[in-house]
């Protein structure tokens, strides 16, 4: 089924849409309702996002430009036109960020006892301490590099903060230039000045910090004794960091990646040069010549460079300036399965049951971080590693945290004699080096490690456990939207399902064979798998809603994802809107679809939810003429997810779980702080003054109530509109603490 050709004017440029997403992130920092240290965090995220955007997306456009490629984007723009618009939209955002930092954040933090001081503001005692710290802890690691006929322009590493110094020889009066790299790896960006040097201020400050680059800049005389320091100015470089991997020509994928990583560390072409706004034009010209940078790629910044380091301020002990702490709960149906509580005596042996027994009673829906990752997914893997009846564990790893409990469990499982297979995706951008190290450690421990399918990234989040039960084999699986990463599981919202459904288990058997061998599996019972069946099935599901709407039957689509940029699906959604299908989309980041265009997308509404947690779950709901179907999985509606990655999207088969997810979708759609997308691609907050429902806050409150047995939140007293069309079920299913008690027949795997 080929959707109609999408007119250029109905497709929003994905790069410009991404900038609008990052603008919404910055808005969290600028919002006076955001706690002060959280403002610093969001400003840091804005900067960090922008660094990656330049390293990958802008670098790609610049490569096309330099190669003379004039291919048009989906909205009809050349690479040059896209770069022009990117700069035009970024410059006011960068100014907003600096105005906020200098004019609001620093002032308000100071009122709360957190002083971010400039060197010239220091008292004599503070300067003496700072200069002594410089001499003992900073000076030995600095390396001033002269630039003259005998010393060529030095290599400036990616994302490094540097000082351009102009000095003059008092004997010859010759002016010279030198570069100093500010050490960032092992020294804090904000040097903490001891509180006892606060100078009698009452009350005593919580924190006094001095930017490291200023400490270096005001001690330059120690680096150039006998010379006259005429000026210093800060600059920062961003380089192309995309790995070009000729996978088809690589005999050893790991070796090829390691070579590519060495090149990345050295850095590709400079794609952005940030300079202090007051840097003289002749010095900027010298930097441009030395690094072969065009004037178009120079950004003058009116304030400190590299504000991603503001993230370090979250370590300050000032809980009143942060969001209230939140920790999820163990899912109710898994509370009797915690082996750690059995070991410490908080759970009696007669009350304990294995997690496999619970899964046999019915599918378990997980929603992180509200449901603890450690007591659900990690417990599942840990029990599989230690259970003598478990014969095999297979799983995919895309991004894994450092000191990962899951890696430890897989190694322990292999040592216990189980067949353990992991697919480690070595090509996960910016995690390649980490994944190479994990792959080697797993291999040394006897785990079978594979690196994916040739030409594809394996992005799916799946685990299969095979267990011997009553002389037959029974499979258990986890299928989710998020990485098996203990750290991000507390920062990202993600969904997952634990199941022993025979169709799902056998689909995963086939999928793992596809991933590890030479299988060309083209059919799956329940799973939607990219690049094999996912695109076609999503098109069919949308087309079914179109057919139902034209036939006068109930027709609606609700979907939640990270990005929507696939032209084919966008064209089909426009067709659905024109047929009368009601479409509600929650898209966190890039969205190239134009909602609310008269005669084209009148029936499409798009919102974006930005909050303290990163929205990462993907959920797809189709009305299906009153018999809804609902799916969750790892794929966004992007060409890369549908065509160039291995993804798995799973249907939610339990009607009780469907009702819970329909309630969740409705909660997001009603979020009063959500950003409403306009037909021109801009966004406005639905209700800036609202104190009403905000999805993340309400979910945190709900899960906090779960610690009180039997106490159900009032909001769950009635079913949401979406749930009204679901198959009949017990009203108790509206409480996310319950699960179905269906007991599927146990059948052999395969």
N, C-alpha and C positions, 0 to 999 in steps of 0.2 A: 504494500500500500504506500504509494508515494504522495505525500501532502503537496498542496499547491505551492508554486514558487512564491517566496516571501518578498513583497516589494521592499526596497531599501528604506523607504520612509517609515515603515512599520517595524524596523529593527533598530534598537538602541545600541550604540557602540559599547562593546563589553568593557573596554579599558576605561571609558568615561563613566560607565555604570559602576565600575570598581571604585573610582575616585569618589563617587557619591556615597558608596558604602563606607569608605574610610572617613568621609565627612560626618557620617552619622556616629562613627566611633569618636571623632573629635568633639562632637556635640555633647557627648557624655562628660568629657573633661570640662567643657565650657559651662555646663549646667550647674548653677549655684546650689542645687539640691543634692548634687553628688558630694559625698564626704571628701574633704580636702585631699587626703592621701590617695583616695580612689580617683580624684581628678588627675593627680600626678600619674597614676597607673594608666589611665586611658590616654593621656597625652603620650606616654611612652609607647603604648600599643600602636597609636597612630603613626609614630615615627618608625617603629619596627616594621609595621605593615608596608610603609612607604619604601623602606630600604629594600625589602623583598620585591616589591613592585618594580623598582628600578633595575634590580639585579636580573630579573627574569623578563617581565613584560616590556619595559622600555628598552632593555638590551636587545630583545628580539626585533622590535620595530627599527632600532638603529642599525641592526645588522642588515635588515631588508633595505633600508635606505642606502647604506654604504655599498651594498651589492647591486644597486640599481633596480631592485625589484619594485614594480609599480602595481602589484596585485592589490585589488580593492578589498576592504573589509566588507562584511555583510551589509553595512549601512552606506557603502560606496565611498569610503575615505581612503586616500593613499597613506602610506606610512608617514610621510611628511605632515600631512594634514592632521593625522592622529597625534603626532608628537606636538604639533602646535597647540592643539586643543588641550592636551594633557597639561602642558605648561600653563596655559591661560587659566585653567581651572584650579591648578595647584597653588599658584602664587598667593591668592588671597587666603587660602587655608593655612599656608605656612605663616603668613602674617598674623592670622587669628591665633594660632598656637603660641607664637612668640609674645603677642600682646597679652594673652592670658597668663603666660608664665611670669613675665616681668611685671605686669600691672595688677594682677589679681592673686595668682597662686602664691608667689613669694611673700606678698604683703599679708595675706590671710594666714599663711603658715607661721609667719613671724608672730602674729597675734596669739597663736596657740603654742608659742615657745619653740618652734622649729625654725631655726635661722639658717638660711642659705646665703652666706656672706660672700661679698667680693673681697679680694685681698686688701684693697685700699680702705675697706671699712674696719679692718682689724685694729685692735688696740696694740700698743707696743708689746705687751706681754704675749698677746696672741700671735703677733708676727714673729717674736723670738721663738716661740714654740714651733710655729709652722716652718720657719727657716731651719730649725734644728731637725725637724722631721724630714724635710727635704734632703738635708745633708746625709742623714743616716739611712733613709728608706727609699729615696727617689733618685738622688744624684748618681749612685753607682750603676743604675740600670739604663741611664740615658746615653744616647750616642748621637752627638751633633754631627750632621753630614754637610760639609761645605759643597757649594756648587761653583765651580770655576773651570777653566780649561783643563786642569789636571784631575778634576772630579766631576764626572758626568752627572746629569740630573738623576737623583736616586729613585729607586722603585718605591712607589707609595702604595702600601697594601690596602686591600679592600676594607672599607668602613673604619679605617684608622683616623684618629684625631691627631692633627699635626700643628706645629707652630712654624710659620715662616718668619725667619729672623733676618733683619737687615743690620749689618754691623759695619763699622768703619775702622780702618787701621789708622791710629793717630799719627803714625810716622809718615805713611805714604798718602794718607787721605783717600785711599781707595775704598770704595764701598763694595761690600761683599754680601752674598746671600747664603743662608744655611737653613737646613730643615731639621727639626727635632720631632720625633714621634713620641706622643704622650703615651706612657705605658698604661695599658688598659686591662691586660689579662690578670695580673696578680695584685693590682692596687685599686682601691675604691675610687670611683669618679668623684665622690664627695668625701674629702678627708675630714674625719671627725675630730673636732677640737675639744679637748677635755673640758667638762662643765665647770671645773673649779676655776677656769680662766674667764668666767662670764663677767667678771668685773663688778661684782656686787649687785648684779641685777636680781630683783626679787619679783616673782619667783624665779628660781633657777631654770634656764632653758632646758627643754627636753633634748634638743639636739642642735649642735652648731656645726655646719658643714661648709667647707671651702672647696670650690671646684679644683680638681687636680691640675688642670691645664693652666689655671691662674697661678698656682703655687710654682709651677715650672717657669712660667713667663716672668714672674717677678724675682726669679733667682738666676736669670740668664747670665749675669756677670760671672757667676761661678763656673759656667761652662765656657765662657770666652774671656778669660782673664787678660787684662792689658788692652782689650778692644773696647771701642765705644758702641754701646747698644743704641741704635737709632730708632728701632721700632720692632714690634712683633705683632703678628696677626695669625688668627686661627683658620685652618681649612680642613676639609674632610673629603674623602674620595669614595665613590661607589663604583664598583666594577661589574662587568658582565660575569655572573656566577652560574649561568646555565651550563649544564654538562652536555656536550655533544658526544653521544656514545654511538659508535658504529657497531651496534650489537651483532648484526649479521656477519661482520667480518672478525668478530672477537672469538678466538679459540677458548679463552678463559674469561668469563664475564667478570669475576671478582678482580682479576688482574687488570682488566681493561678499566674497571671502575676506579681502582686505586690509582692508576696513571692519570685518569681524568680528575680525580680529587686533588692530586698534586698540582695539576694545572690550575684548578680552581683556587687553591690556596695561594698560588702565585698571583692569580687574578687575570681576568680577561681585559678587554678594552675598558677604558674609563667611560662610564655612561652618565656620571654626574659629578661635578665639582662644586662643593659648597664652600663658600668663603664668607668670612666676617664682613658685614656690610661696609665697614670703614676701611677695608683693605684698598690701598692705592691701585689705580688702574695699571700702572707699570708692573706692579708685583703680580697682579692677576694675569697679565699678559705673560709674564715669565713662567708662571705655573701652567698656563694653557700650552705654551710652547713645549715645556718639559714633559708634559703628559699627553700631548697631541689631542687637546680637547678643543672643541668648537665653542665659540662664545654662547651659542644657544644652550649648551649643556652646563653653563655656570649659573648657580643659584646664589644670590647674595642674601644672607640671613641676618636679620636685625636682632641678634641675641645669641645665646649659646648654641653650639652645634651638637648634634647627637643627643637629642632629648630622650632617646630610648633609655638612657641611664637613669631617668627619673624613677624607673621601676624599683631601683634599689632603695628608695625612700620607704617602701612598704615594710622594710625590716625595722623601722623605728617603732619603739614601743609606745604607741599612742592609739589604743583601740577606739577611743572616742572619735577619731578622725578617719575611721575605716568603716566599711560595711560590717554589720553585726556578723559574728562568726556563725557558720552553718556547717553542720556535719550530718550527712544522711543517716538512714537507719537500715538495719538488716531487714530485707523483705519479710513480712509476717510469716509467709509459708516456709521460709528458710531458717527461722529462728531456732528450730530444734536440730538443725543440721551442722552447727558450728563445732568443728573438731577442736578448735582452740579452747572453747568454753568447756568442752568435755575434759580436756587436759588440765585446765586450771580449777576444775571443780565447780564452776558456776552453772554447769548443766549436768544433771544426773544421768548416769549411764542408761537407766531405764527410760529416760525421756528422749534420748538421742535417736535420730534416724538418719540414714544416709541421704545425701542429696539426690541420689538416683531413685530412691523410693518416692521422694516427693515429686520428682519429675514424672514418674510413672502415673501418678494420680492426675496429672494434667499439666499442660504447658504453663510455664512461669514467665510472666512479663516483667522485664527489668527496665527501670528508668533512672539512669545515672545523671547527676550525683546524688539524687534523692534516695535511690537504693544504692547502698554501698557496694562499690566494685569489689572490695576485698572480701566481703562476706557473701558474695554471689558468684561472679565469674571466677575470681581467684580461688574461692572455696571449691567450685566445680573442678577446676584444674588440679588443685591440691589433692582432693579426694580421689580423682582419677589416677594421680601419680602414686598414691599409697595403697589403693584398693587392690588386693591380690587377685580379684576377679577381673580386673581391667586388663585387656590384652594389648590394646593399641590406642594411641592418641595422635590425632592429626590436626594441625592448625596452621593458619596463615598469620604472619607477623609483618605489619607495615611500618608502624612507628612504635617503638618499645621504650619504656622509661629506663633510666639508669638504675642499677641495683634492682632489676625487675624480679618480683616474686614469681611471675609466670615462667621466666627463663629458669629460675632455680627449680621450680616444680617439674619442668620438662627434663632437666638434667637428672633430677632425682628419679623420675619415671624411667629414664633409660638405664640408670644404675640399678633399678629394681627389676630389670629384665623385660620391660615392656617395649613393644615396637613403637617408636616415637618418630614422627615425621613432621618437620616444620618447613613451610615455604617462607623464606625470609626475602622480602622484596628489597633487593639491593638498590633499586633505582628510586626509592622514596626520597624526593628532593630535600636536601639539607639534612637528611638522616642517613645518607649512604655510608659514611664512615662508621657511625654507631652500629648500623646493621651489619657491616662487614665484621666488626669485632664480635658481635653476638653470634653470627654465623660460625665463626671459627671456634668460639667457645663451645657452642652446641655440638659441632662436629667432633671436637676433642673428647666430648663426653659420651659419644656413641649415638647421638641423635642423627637421623637421616635428614640432611638439609638439602633443599632444592631452591633454585633461585627464580622460578617462575616460567612463564611461557614466552617463547621467543617473539619479540616485537610488541609485547603487551606488558603493562604494569599490572601486578596483582594487588588490587585495592580492597578486595572483599574481606570481611571480618567473620571468619567461620572457624568452628572447632568441632571435631567429631571424636567421640569416645566410644570404643567398642568393648563390651563387657560380656563375659560368659555368665549366663543365668539359666539354671535348670537344663544343662546340656545343650543349650542353643546360644546363639550370639544375639545380643540386644545392643542397638546403637543409641547414643544420646548426643545431642548437638546443641551448640550455641550459635546463633546467627544474630549479628548486630549491625549497628550503624557507626560504631566508634572503634578506635584502635584499642588493642590490648595493652594499654598504657596506664599504669597506676597513677601517674601524676596528672595527666590530662583528664582522667576519669572524674576528678574532683572539680575540674574547671569547665568542662564541656557538658552540655546536655546530650545524652545519647540514649537510644532504645536498644533492647535486645530481647531475644526469646530463648529460653531453655526448653527443649522438647525431646521426646523420643518417638514422635510421629514417624511411622514407617516410611511414608513417601518422602518426607524431608531427609531422613537418615539415608535412604537409598540414593536420593539426589546428591547428597554430599559425598557418598561413596563414588558416584560417577564423576562428580566435579573434581575430587582430589585425584582420581585417575587421569582426568584431563590435564590437571596441573602438573602431575609428576611424570607422566608417560607420554605415549604417542597417540592417546585417544583423541578422536575427533567427534566427541559427543555433541549431537545436534538436538537432542530432546531431553527434557527434564520433566518430571511428574508434576512438581509444584513450584520449584524455584524458578525465578526469572534470572537468567544468567547472561551477562554481557561478556563478550560481544556476540553471543550466539542467539539468544531469544529475547533479551530485555527490550531492545528498541521496538521490535515488531509487536511484542505483547503490550507495551505501553501505548503504541499507536492504536492497537485493536481496542484497548480499554477506553480510550478517548473516543474512537469512532463509534463504539457501542452507545456511549452517552449521546452522541450526535443523532444516531438512529432512533434512540428512545425519545429524545426531545421532539424530533420530527413526527414521531408516531403519537405524541401526546402523553407519553409515559413520564414518570419522575426522572429527571436527569440533572445530575450535579457532580462537580469534581471539587475536592478539597485536597490540597497538597502542601507539604512543608519540606523545604530543601534549603541547601546552601546557595545554590546558583541555578539560574534558568537562562541559558544562552543558546540552546540548540534550535537552529532555524526551522527544522522540520517539525518539531513538536510545537514550537510557537505558532507556526502556520496552522497546525491542526487545532490548537486552542482558539485561534481567531475564528476558525470555521465553526467550532463548537459554540462559541459565544453567539455567532450570528444565527445558529440553529435554535438558540434559546436555552442552552445549558448554563446553569448558574455555576460560576467558577470562582473559588476563593483560594488564594495562594499566599503562603507565608514563605518569603524568600529572604534569607538573611543578607546575602551579598549581592552579586551581580544579577541584574534582571534586564534582559534585552527586549522583553515584551512590553508593549505600551498598553496599559489598562485604560478603560473608560473612553476610548476613541469612538465617537458617534458612528454608528453603523458598522463598526468593526469589532470593538471589544467592549461594548456597553455592559455586558454581563460578567466582565472579569474585574476582580478587585485584587490588589496586591498590597501586602503589608510587610514590613520588616521589623523584627524584634531585636533590639540591642540592649543588653543588660550586663549584670556583673558576671554572668556565665556566658560562654560562647555557645550560641545555638548551633548544634551540629547534627541533630537527629533528622532523618528523612522519613516521611510518612505520606502515603498516597491512598486516598479514599475515593471510591466511585459509587454513586447511588445505585446503579444497576436496577433501575425500575422498582425500587423498594426492597431489593435484596442486596444490601451493600457488600462490596468487597474492599478489603483494606490490606495494604502492603507496607512493609518497612524494610530498609536495607541500606547499603553503603553507597548507592549511586545518586548523584545529582542529574538534572536534565541538562547535560553538557555533552558535546560530541566526544570528548575524551572519555567520559564515563560510559557512554553507550557503545562506543566503537573501538576504543584503544586501550581499554582496561578490562581486567577480569573483575566483575562485580556480581554480587548476589542480592536479590530482593526477594523477601519471603512473604507469602500470604499469611495473614493472621487467621488461623482456622477456628479458634475458639471464640464463640459469639460473645462470651463474657468479657474476654480480653478486647474484643472489638469495641464494645461499649465503653470500656475504660479509655481506649485510644480516641474514640469519637469525642468523649468529654474533654480529653486533653487538647484535641484540635480546636474545639469550640473555645476553650480557655484562651488559647493564643489569638484566635480570631476576634475575641472581645477585648483584648488588651488595650486599655485606654491610653497607654504610653507608646503604643506601636506607631511606627512611621507609615503614613499612607502614601503610596506611590501615585504620582500625578501622570497624566498622559504624556507630558514632555520629558518624563524621566526624573523629575525632581521629587522631593519627599517633604511632607509636613507631618508634624506630630499630631496625632488624632485629638488629644485633649491635654495640652501642656500643663494645665492646672489640676488634672485629675488626681484624686486620691483613691480612685476606684480600682477595679481589678487590674493587676499587672501580673502577667503569667508567672514569671519566675518567683516573684515575692509570694504569690499565693501558693505556689507549689512548695516553697520552703515552709510556709506556715502549716500547710496540710501535712507534710511529712514530719514536722515537729510534733503535731498532735498524735501521730501514730505511736508515739512512745507511751501514750495513755491508753491502756487496753479498753476496747469497747467504745472509745470516744470517736464519733464520726463527724467530720466537718459539715457545717450547715449547707455549704455550697453544693454538696453532693446529694441534697435531699430530692432533687428532681433531675430527670435526664435532660441533656442538652438537645437542641433541635435535631442535630445530626443523628443522635442515638435513637430518636423516635422512629426512624425507619428501619432500625436493625431488627433482627430476628428476636422473638420474645425470649426473655431470660429473667432470672431471679433479680429483683431490684437490688439485692445485696451486692450484686456485681458492680454497682456504681461505685462502691468503696474500693479504691485501688489496693486495699490490704487483703482482699479476698482473691481466690483463684478457683477455677472450675475443679470439680472432683471427678471428671471423666477418667475412666481407667481403660486406656486403649489396650487392645490385645497385644501381647508380646510376641513378635515374630522375628525370625532370624534376619540378620543384615544381609543384603545382597541377593 
